[in-house]
Amino acid sequence: MAGTNSREKARLQRRRGRVRGALARAANGRPRLSVFRSSKHIYAQVIDDSNGHTVATASSLEKDMRGKLKTGADTAAAVEVGKLVAERAKAAGVDAVIFDRGGYIYHGRVKALADAARETGLEF
């Protein structure tokens, strides 16, 4: 998180903790679709918290994604990453997840990723 001061980092970590706690109570054994966005890229992974394993991942850094995208930091990149992570999760046998926005506001790139994953067939 380059460019942020320690107070902003602490606020983001507290918000992340609140979101993660609420998800743990609501999950009912479903894996978690976790999103991380930086200023240049967006990443998503499906995590099975009961076993502590990552089931599927996708990011705008992957070679096949870089050829398709103008930049990794826009909503078009988020849509492609959402589709890819949903396809990989379904191939791994995961149909329903709980969405972990990671303390980010559900808007823009985060919302675009979630909507693309839903359209590709992931339920949450």
DRENVEXTOR-616304 format. One record per atom (N, C-alpha, C): residue number from 1; y negated, x, z negated; residue in three letters. Coordinates in pm, 1 decimal. Example, Ala and Ser with C-alpha at 12.3 -4.5 7.8 and 13.67 -1.06 7.14 Angstrom:
residues 2
<pt 1 <569.0 1319.0 -780.0> "ala">,
<pt 1 <450.0 1230.0 -780.0> "ala">,
<pt 1 <330.0 1320.0 -780.0> "ala">,
<pt 2 <225.0 1285.0 -708.0> "ser">,
<pt 2 <106.0 1367.0 -714.0> "ser">,
<pt 2 <-3.0 1290.0 -787.0> "ser">,
This chain:
residues 124
<pt 1 <118.3 82.5 0.0> "met">,
<pt 1 <0.0 0.0 0.0> "met">,
<pt 1 <-123.9 86.4 0.0> "met">,
<pt 2 <-142.4 158.3 103.8> "ala">,
<pt 2 <-257.5 246.5 113.6> "ala">,
<pt 2 <-385.6 164.4 113.8> "ala">,
<pt 3 <-483.9 215.2 42.7> "gly">,
<pt 3 <-612.1 148.4 42.1> "gly">,
<pt 3 <-629.6 45.0 -68.3> "gly">,
<pt 4 <-528.3 24.1 -150.5> "thr">,
<pt 4 <-543.5 -71.6 -259.7> "thr">,
<pt 4 <-551.9 5.6 -390.0> "thr">,
<pt 5 <-626.9 -46.6 -483.8> "asn">,
<pt 5 <-637.2 22.0 -611.5> "asn">,
<pt 5 <-527.5 -24.8 -705.4> "asn">,
<pt 6 <-518.5 37.2 -821.2> "ser">,
<pt 6 <-407.9 9.7 -912.5> "ser">,
<pt 6 <-413.1 -132.8 -967.9> "ser">,
<pt 7 <-530.4 -189.0 -983.7> "arg">,
<pt 7 <-540.9 -325.3 -1034.7> "arg">,
<pt 7 <-482.8 -424.8 -934.0> "arg">,
<pt 8 <-512.0 -404.0 -805.6> "glu">,
<pt 8 <-457.1 -491.8 -702.0> "glu">,
<pt 8 <-306.4 -477.1 -692.5> "glu">,
<pt 9 <-255.4 -354.2 -705.5> "lys">,
<pt 9 <-110.7 -331.9 -703.9> "lys">,
<pt 9 <-44.2 -404.4 -819.9> "lys">,
<pt 10 <-104.7 -396.1 -937.7> "ala">,
<pt 10 <-47.9 -462.5 -1055.0> "ala">,
<pt 10 <-46.8 -613.9 -1036.1> "ala">,
<pt 11 <-152.7 -669.4 -977.5> "arg">,
<pt 11 <-156.5 -814.0 -952.9> "arg">,
<pt 11 <-47.1 -855.2 -855.2> "arg">,
<pt 12 <-28.3 -776.7 -748.2> "leu">,
<pt 12 <75.6 -807.7 -650.6> "leu">,
<pt 12 <213.7 -799.7 -715.1> "leu">,
<pt 13 <236.7 -700.7 -800.5> "gln">,
<pt 13 <367.8 -688.7 -864.3> "gln">,
<pt 13 <393.8 -802.7 -961.9> "gln">,
<pt 14 <291.0 -847.7 -1033.9> "arg">,
<pt 14 <308.8 -963.1 -1123.4> "arg">,
<pt 14 <341.0 -1088.5 -1042.8> "arg">,
<pt 15 <268.0 -1108.8 -932.7> "arg">,
<pt 15 <292.2 -1225.8 -847.9> "arg">,
<pt 15 <432.2 -1219.9 -789.0> "arg">,
<pt 16 <473.5 -1100.2 -744.3> "arg">,
<pt 16 <607.8 -1080.2 -690.3> "arg">,
<pt 16 <714.2 -1116.1 -794.7> "arg">,
<pt 17 <690.2 -1075.3 -919.5> "gly">,
<pt 17 <784.6 -1105.4 -1027.5> "gly">,
<pt 17 <795.4 -1254.1 -1054.4> "gly">,
<pt 18 <682.7 -1323.6 -1051.8> "arg">,
<pt 18 <685.8 -1469.0 -1072.9> "arg">,
<pt 18 <762.5 -1537.7 -961.4> "arg">,
<pt 19 <738.1 -1496.2 -837.6> "val">,
<pt 19 <807.4 -1555.6 -723.4> "val">,
<pt 19 <957.0 -1528.7 -733.5> "val">,
<pt 20 <994.5 -1406.1 -764.5> "arg">,
<pt 20 <1135.9 -1368.2 -773.1> "arg">,
<pt 20 <1207.0 -1444.8 -885.0> "arg">,
<pt 21 <1138.1 -1465.8 -998.6> "gly">,
<pt 21 <1198.0 -1541.0 -1108.9> "gly">,
<pt 21 <1221.9 -1686.2 -1071.7> "gly">,
<pt 22 <1126.0 -1746.6 -1005.1> "ala">,
<pt 22 <1141.1 -1885.4 -961.3> "ala">,
<pt 22 <1254.8 -1896.8 -860.3> "ala">,
<pt 23 <1268.5 -1797.1 -772.8> "leu">,
<pt 23 <1375.8 -1799.5 -673.4> "leu">,
<pt 23 <1512.0 -1787.6 -739.3> "leu">,
<pt 24 <1522.3 -1702.5 -839.7> "ala">,
<pt 24 <1650.5 -1683.3 -907.6> "ala">,
<pt 24 <1696.4 -1813.4 -973.5> "ala">,
<pt 25 <1602.1 -1889.7 -1027.0> "arg">,
<pt 25 <1638.2 -2017.1 -1090.2> "arg">,
<pt 25 <1677.3 -2122.2 -987.0> "arg">,
<pt 26 <1619.5 -2117.4 -867.4> "ala">,
<pt 26 <1642.0 -2220.0 -766.3> "ala">,
<pt 26 <1750.3 -2183.8 -664.9> "ala">,
<pt 27 <1801.5 -2062.4 -668.1> "ala">,
<pt 27 <1887.6 -2012.9 -560.2> "ala">,
<pt 27 <2022.2 -2083.8 -551.3> "ala">,
<pt 28 <2086.0 -2116.0 -663.2> "asn">,
<pt 28 <2218.3 -2178.2 -664.0> "asn">,
<pt 28 <2319.9 -2098.8 -582.3> "asn">,
<pt 29 <2315.1 -1966.9 -594.3> "gly">,
<pt 29 <2413.0 -1882.9 -527.2> "gly">,
<pt 29 <2383.1 -1849.8 -382.1> "gly">,
<pt 30 <2272.2 -1900.6 -329.0> "arg">,
<pt 30 <2237.7 -1869.3 -190.3> "arg">,
<pt 30 <2177.9 -1729.0 -180.5> "arg">,
<pt 31 <2200.0 -1661.3 -70.0> "pro">,
<pt 31 <2134.6 -1531.9 -49.4> "pro">,
<pt 31 <1984.1 -1550.3 -33.0> "pro">,
<pt 32 <1912.1 -1441.0 -46.8> "arg">,
<pt 32 <1766.5 -1443.1 -43.5> "arg">,
<pt 32 <1717.3 -1376.8 84.7> "arg">,
<pt 33 <1629.0 -1445.1 158.3> "leu">,
<pt 33 <1563.5 -1386.9 275.3> "leu">,
<pt 33 <1431.3 -1328.4 227.8> "leu">,
<pt 34 <1427.5 -1195.9 215.0> "ser">,
<pt 34 <1312.6 -1125.9 160.2> "ser">,
<pt 34 <1226.3 -1070.1 272.5> "ser">,
<pt 35 <1094.8 -1083.0 258.0> "val">,
<pt 35 <1000.4 -1037.7 359.5> "val">,
<pt 35 <909.1 -931.9 299.3> "val">,
<pt 36 <887.4 -824.6 375.7> "phe">,
<pt 36 <787.2 -724.4 339.8> "phe">,
<pt 36 <699.1 -703.5 461.6> "phe">,
<pt 37 <570.2 -708.6 440.0> "arg">,
<pt 37 <480.0 -682.5 551.5> "arg">,
<pt 37 <386.1 -569.9 512.5> "arg">,
<pt 38 <370.4 -478.3 605.1> "ser">,
<pt 38 <273.2 -371.4 586.9> "ser">,
<pt 38 <160.4 -395.9 686.9> "ser">,
<pt 39 <68.2 -305.4 692.5> "ser">,
<pt 39 <-42.6 -323.8 785.2> "ser">,
<pt 39 <0.2 -301.3 930.2> "ser">,
<pt 40 <114.1 -232.7 951.1> "lys">,
<pt 40 <156.9 -200.3 1086.7> "lys">,
<pt 40 <287.2 -266.2 1129.5> "lys">,
<pt 41 <371.3 -310.7 1034.4> "his">,
<pt 41 <502.0 -365.0 1069.0> "his">,
<pt 41 <540.4 -477.5 974.0> "his">,
<pt 42 <649.9 -546.0 1007.8> "ile">,
<pt 42 <704.5 -650.0 921.7> "ile">,
<pt 42 <855.6 -631.5 915.1> "ile">,
<pt 43 <911.4 -652.9 797.3> "tyr">,
<pt 43 <1052.5 -630.0 772.0> "tyr">,
<pt 43 <1110.9 -753.3 704.7> "tyr">,
<pt 44 <1237.8 -782.2 732.5> "ala">,
<pt 44 <1305.6 -893.8 667.6> "ala">,
<pt 44 <1449.6 -852.5 639.1> "ala">,
<pt 45 <1501.6 -896.8 526.0> "gln">,
<pt 45 <1641.2 -871.7 496.2> "gln">,
<pt 45 <1699.6 -988.2 417.7> "gln">,
<pt 46 <1826.8 -1014.7 443.2> "val">,
<pt 46 <1900.2 -1117.6 370.8> "val">,
<pt 46 <1983.4 -1044.8 266.2> "val">,
<pt 47 <1959.1 -1077.1 139.1> "ile">,
<pt 47 <2020.2 -1006.0 27.6> "ile">,
<pt 47 <2106.6 -1101.7 -51.9> "ile">,
<pt 48 <2231.2 -1062.5 -76.8> "asp">,
<pt 48 <2320.9 -1138.6 -163.5> "asp">,
<pt 48 <2306.0 -1081.7 -304.0> "asp">,
<pt 49 <2227.1 -1147.3 -388.7> "asp">,
<pt 49 <2197.4 -1095.0 -521.4> "asp">,
<pt 49 <2317.3 -1099.2 -614.7> "asp">,
<pt 50 <2410.8 -1190.6 -592.1> "ser">,
<pt 50 <2527.2 -1197.7 -680.2> "ser">,
<pt 50 <2616.0 -1074.3 -664.6> "ser">,
<pt 51 <2624.7 -1018.8 -544.0> "asn">,
<pt 51 <2703.7 -897.8 -521.1> "asn">,
<pt 51 <2617.5 -773.1 -510.1> "asn">,
<pt 52 <2488.0 -789.8 -494.0> "gly">,
<pt 52 <2398.8 -675.7 -481.5> "gly">,
<pt 52 <2408.1 -607.1 -346.6> "gly">,
<pt 53 <2436.1 -683.4 -240.3> "his">,
<pt 53 <2450.5 -625.9 -106.7> "his">,
<pt 53 <2349.1 -686.6 -10.4> "his">,
<pt 54 <2306.6 -605.8 84.0> "thr">,
<pt 54 <2222.5 -654.2 192.1> "thr">,
<pt 54 <2312.4 -701.9 304.8> "thr">,
<pt 55 <2297.3 -826.2 346.1> "val">,
<pt 55 <2383.3 -887.1 446.5> "val">,
<pt 55 <2331.5 -860.6 587.8> "val">,
<pt 56 <2199.9 -874.3 608.0> "ala">,
<pt 56 <2141.0 -856.7 741.1> "ala">,
<pt 56 <1998.4 -806.2 726.2> "ala">,
<pt 57 <1955.8 -725.8 823.4> "thr">,
<pt 57 <1819.3 -675.9 822.8> "thr">,
<pt 57 <1760.4 -683.6 963.6> "thr">,
<pt 58 <1628.4 -683.1 969.0> "ala">,
<pt 58 <1557.1 -674.4 1096.8> "ala">,
<pt 58 <1415.4 -628.0 1066.4> "ala">,
<pt 59 <1358.0 -553.8 1159.5> "ser">,
<pt 59 <1219.7 -511.0 1141.9> "ser">,
<pt 59 <1155.9 -487.7 1277.5> "ser">,
<pt 60 <1024.9 -477.7 1276.0> "ser">,
<pt 60 <952.6 -452.8 1399.8> "ser">,
<pt 60 <957.6 -305.5 1439.1> "ser">,
<pt 61 <1024.5 -223.1 1360.5> "leu">,
<pt 61 <1038.7 -81.2 1390.8> "leu">,
<pt 61 <1158.1 -50.6 1480.6> "leu">,
<pt 62 <1248.6 -146.2 1497.8> "glu">,
<pt 62 <1370.4 -120.6 1574.5> "glu">,
<pt 62 <1337.6 -92.2 1720.3> "glu">,
<pt 63 <1420.9 -8.8 1783.2> "lys">,
<pt 63 <1392.5 35.7 1919.8> "lys">,
<pt 63 <1382.6 -78.8 2019.0> "lys">,
<pt 64 <1475.6 -173.9 2013.2> "asp">,
<pt 64 <1470.3 -285.3 2108.8> "asp">,
<pt 64 <1349.0 -375.1 2084.6> "asp">,
<pt 65 <1299.6 -379.5 1962.3> "met">,
<pt 65 <1181.0 -459.5 1931.6> "met">,
<pt 65 <1053.6 -391.4 1982.0> "met">,
<pt 66 <1048.2 -260.3 1972.0> "arg">,
<pt 66 <928.4 -187.8 2012.7> "arg">,
<pt 66 <899.3 -204.9 2161.4> "arg">,
<pt 67 <1005.3 -219.1 2241.9> "gly">,
<pt 67 <985.2 -238.9 2384.6> "gly">,
<pt 67 <927.5 -375.6 2417.8> "gly">,
<pt 68 <963.3 -476.2 2336.3> "lys">,
<pt 68 <918.0 -613.3 2361.4> "lys">,
<pt 68 <777.5 -640.5 2308.6> "lys">,
<pt 69 <738.9 -571.3 2201.5> "leu">,
<pt 69 <617.6 -606.9 2128.3> "leu">,
<pt 69 <499.6 -517.9 2163.4> "leu">,
<pt 70 <382.6 -577.9 2161.9> "lys">,
<pt 70 <260.1 -500.8 2180.9> "lys">,
<pt 70 <231.1 -419.2 2054.9> "lys">,
<pt 71 <247.8 -483.0 1939.5> "thr">,
<pt 71 <228.8 -418.6 1810.3> "thr">,
<pt 71 <323.7 -482.1 1709.9> "thr">,
<pt 72 <353.4 -412.6 1603.3> "gly">,
<pt 72 <442.3 -466.6 1501.0> "gly">,
<pt 72 <369.6 -544.9 1395.0> "gly">,
<pt 73 <239.4 -561.2 1410.4> "ala">,
<pt 73 <157.9 -619.2 1304.5> "ala">,
<pt 73 <95.9 -752.0 1340.9> "ala">,
<pt 74 <156.2 -828.5 1431.9> "asp">,
<pt 74 <99.2 -958.4 1465.7> "asp">,
<pt 74 <204.9 -1066.9 1451.2> "asp">,
<pt 75 <164.2 -1191.8 1473.0> "thr">,
<pt 75 <257.3 -1302.6 1453.8> "thr">,
<pt 75 <368.5 -1302.7 1557.8> "thr">,
<pt 76 <343.7 -1248.2 1676.2> "ala">,
<pt 76 <449.8 -1239.9 1777.4> "ala">,
<pt 76 <562.6 -1149.6 1728.5> "ala">,
<pt 77 <527.0 -1040.6 1662.3> "ala">,
<pt 77 <628.5 -950.7 1606.1> "ala">,
<pt 77 <703.9 -1021.9 1494.7> "ala">,
<pt 78 <634.4 -1098.4 1412.3> "ala">,
<pt 78 <698.2 -1170.6 1303.2> "ala">,
<pt 78 <797.2 -1274.0 1356.2> "ala">,
<pt 79 <761.8 -1341.2 1465.4> "val">,
<pt 79 <851.3 -1440.0 1525.9> "val">,
<pt 79 <979.3 -1372.4 1575.2> "val">,
<pt 80 <965.7 -1259.2 1642.4> "glu">,
<pt 80 <1083.2 -1187.8 1693.9> "glu">,
<pt 80 <1171.6 -1137.8 1580.4> "glu">,
<pt 81 <1111.1 -1085.8 1474.5> "val">,
<pt 81 <1188.1 -1037.9 1359.4> "val">,
<pt 81 <1258.9 -1155.6 1291.7> "val">,
<pt 82 <1192.5 -1270.2 1280.8> "gly">,
<pt 82 <1254.0 -1388.8 1221.6> "gly">,
<pt 82 <1375.1 -1435.9 1299.7> "gly">,
<pt 83 <1363.2 -1437.1 1431.9> "lys">,
<pt 83 <1476.4 -1477.0 1515.7> "lys">,
<pt 83 <1592.7 -1379.8 1500.3> "lys">,
<pt 84 <1561.1 -1250.1 1500.4> "leu">,
<pt 84 <1665.5 -1148.3 1493.3> "leu">,
<pt 84 <1738.1 -1149.7 1359.5> "leu">,
<pt 85 <1664.2 -1164.1 1249.9> "val">,
<pt 85 <1730.3 -1165.1 1118.7> "val">,
<pt 85 <1815.3 -1291.6 1102.7> "val">,
<pt 86 <1770.9 -1403.3 1158.8> "ala">,
<pt 86 <1849.9 -1526.3 1150.4> "ala">,
<pt 86 <1979.2 -1513.7 1230.8> "ala">,
<pt 87 <1969.8 -1454.9 1350.0> "glu">,
<pt 87 <2090.9 -1435.0 1431.1> "glu">,
<pt 87 <2190.4 -1344.5 1360.4> "glu">,
<pt 88 <2140.6 -1235.9 1301.0> "arg">,
<pt 88 <2229.0 -1141.9 1231.1> "arg">,
<pt 88 <2288.7 -1204.2 1105.8> "arg">,
<pt 89 <2212.7 -1286.6 1035.5> "ala">,
<pt 89 <2265.4 -1352.4 915.4> "ala">,
<pt 89 <2373.4 -1452.7 952.9> "ala">,
<pt 90 <2350.0 -1528.6 1058.9> "lys">,
<pt 90 <2450.7 -1626.2 1102.1> "lys">,
<pt 90 <2577.7 -1555.4 1149.0> "lys">,
<pt 91 <2563.5 -1439.6 1214.6> "ala">,
<pt 91 <2679.8 -1362.7 1256.9> "ala">,
<pt 91 <2757.9 -1309.9 1136.5> "ala">,
<pt 92 <2687.4 -1286.1 1025.1> "ala">,
<pt 92 <2753.4 -1239.0 903.3> "ala">,
<pt 92 <2807.9 -1353.5 819.5> "ala">,
<pt 93 <2789.1 -1477.8 865.4> "gly">,
<pt 93 <2844.3 -1592.9 794.9> "gly">,
<pt 93 <2750.9 -1658.8 696.8> "gly">,
<pt 94 <2624.1 -1629.3 702.7> "val">,
<pt 94 <2525.5 -1689.9 612.3> "val">,
<pt 94 <2451.7 -1798.7 688.7> "val">,
<pt 95 <2458.5 -1921.8 638.2> "asp">,
<pt 95 <2390.0 -2033.5 703.4> "asp">,
<pt 95 <2268.0 -2081.7 625.8> "asp">,
<pt 96 <2272.3 -2067.9 492.1> "ala">,
<pt 96 <2162.6 -2117.0 408.4> "ala">,
<pt 96 <2113.4 -2005.0 318.4> "ala">,
<pt 97 <1982.6 -1989.9 311.0> "val">,
<pt 97 <1920.3 -1887.3 227.1> "val">,
<pt 97 <1807.6 -1950.0 146.8> "val">,
<pt 98 <1752.2 -1872.3 57.1> "ile">,
<pt 98 <1630.0 -1911.1 -11.0> "ile">,
<pt 98 <1524.4 -1809.9 31.4> "ile">,
<pt 99 <1403.9 -1855.2 62.1> "phe">,
<pt 99 <1300.5 -1769.8 120.1> "phe">,
<pt 99 <1220.4 -1700.8 10.3> "phe">,
<pt 100 <1215.2 -1567.9 15.5> "asp">,
<pt 100 <1138.8 -1487.1 -79.3> "asp">,
<pt 100 <1018.2 -1429.8 -4.2> "asp">,
<pt 101 <902.2 -1488.3 -27.6> "arg">,
<pt 101 <782.7 -1444.5 43.1> "arg">,
<pt 101 <726.7 -1315.8 -16.2> "arg">,
<pt 102 <783.6 -1268.3 -125.6> "gly">,
<pt 102 <748.1 -1139.0 -181.4> "gly">,
<pt 102 <607.9 -1128.1 -237.0> "gly">,
<pt 103 <551.8 -1236.1 -284.1> "gly">,
<pt 103 <417.7 -1231.4 -339.9> "gly">,
<pt 103 <308.1 -1250.7 -236.7> "gly">,
<pt 104 <345.5 -1256.8 -109.5> "tyr">,
<pt 104 <246.6 -1278.4 -4.4> "tyr">,
<pt 104 <220.5 -1428.0 9.0> "tyr">,
<pt 105 <102.3 -1462.2 53.7> "ile">,
<pt 105 <68.0 -1601.1 77.3> "ile">,
<pt 105 <150.4 -1651.6 195.8> "ile">,
<pt 106 <200.8 -1774.1 186.7> "tyr">,
<pt 106 <281.0 -1833.1 294.8> "tyr">,
<pt 106 <185.8 -1876.1 405.6> "tyr">,
<pt 107 <147.4 -1779.5 487.7> "his">,
<pt 107 <47.8 -1801.7 591.8> "his">,
<pt 107 <58.6 -1687.8 692.0> "his">,
<pt 108 <22.1 -1711.4 814.2> "gly">,
<pt 108 <16.9 -1604.7 913.0> "gly">,
<pt 108 <152.5 -1548.4 949.1> "gly">,
<pt 109 <168.3 -1416.7 933.4> "arg">,
<pt 109 <292.1 -1349.8 973.9> "arg">,
<pt 109 <412.1 -1394.7 892.0> "arg">,
<pt 110 <392.0 -1416.6 762.1> "val">,
<pt 110 <502.3 -1459.1 676.2> "val">,
<pt 110 <550.8 -1597.6 718.1> "val">,
<pt 111 <460.1 -1688.3 744.1> "lys">,
<pt 111 <495.5 -1823.1 787.9> "lys">,
<pt 111 <560.8 -1819.9 926.2> "lys">,
<pt 112 <510.3 -1736.4 1016.0> "ala">,
<pt 112 <567.3 -1726.5 1150.6> "ala">,
<pt 112 <711.2 -1676.8 1144.7> "ala">,
<pt 113 <739.2 -1578.6 1059.3> "leu">,
<pt 113 <875.4 -1528.2 1043.5> "leu">,
<pt 113 <967.0 -1638.4 990.6> "leu">,
<pt 114 <921.4 -1710.9 889.4> "ala">,
<pt 114 <1003.1 -1817.2 830.1> "ala">,
<pt 114 <1031.1 -1928.6 931.0> "ala">,
<pt 115 <930.4 -1969.8 1005.6> "asp">,
<pt 115 <948.4 -2076.4 1103.7> "asp">,
<pt 115 <1045.3 -2033.9 1214.3> "asp">,
<pt 116 <1036.1 -1909.9 1258.8> "ala">,
<pt 116 <1127.7 -1860.3 1363.3> "ala">,
<pt 116 <1270.6 -1854.3 1313.0> "ala">,
<pt 117 <1288.6 -1813.9 1187.2> "ala">,
<pt 117 <1424.1 -1810.3 1129.9> "ala">,
<pt 117 <1481.3 -1950.2 1118.7> "ala">,
<pt 118 <1397.0 -2047.4 1080.4> "arg">,
<pt 118 <1443.0 -2187.6 1072.7> "arg">,
<pt 118 <1482.1 -2240.2 1209.8> "arg">,
<pt 119 <1402.2 -2212.0 1310.9> "glu">,
<pt 119 <1429.1 -2260.4 1445.5> "glu">,
<pt 119 <1556.8 -2199.6 1502.0> "glu">,
<pt 120 <1591.4 -2078.3 1459.4> "thr">,
<pt 120 <1711.4 -2012.4 1507.9> "thr">,
<pt 120 <1836.7 -2063.8 1436.4> "thr">,
<pt 121 <1820.0 -2142.1 1331.3> "gly">,
<pt 121 <1934.3 -2206.2 1268.7> "gly">,
<pt 121 <1960.4 -2171.3 1124.4> "gly">,
<pt 122 <1877.7 -2090.7 1065.0> "leu">,
<pt 122 <1892.0 -2057.7 923.4> "leu">,
<pt 122 <1830.9 -2170.5 840.3> "leu">,
<pt 123 <1901.4 -2216.7 740.2> "glu">,
<pt 123 <1851.9 -2328.0 658.8> "glu">,
<pt 123 <1790.4 -2278.0 529.6> "glu">,
<pt 124 <1668.6 -2325.6 502.7> "phe">,
<pt 124 <1603.8 -2302.3 372.5> "phe">,
<pt 124 <1487.6 -2396.3 355.7> "phe">,
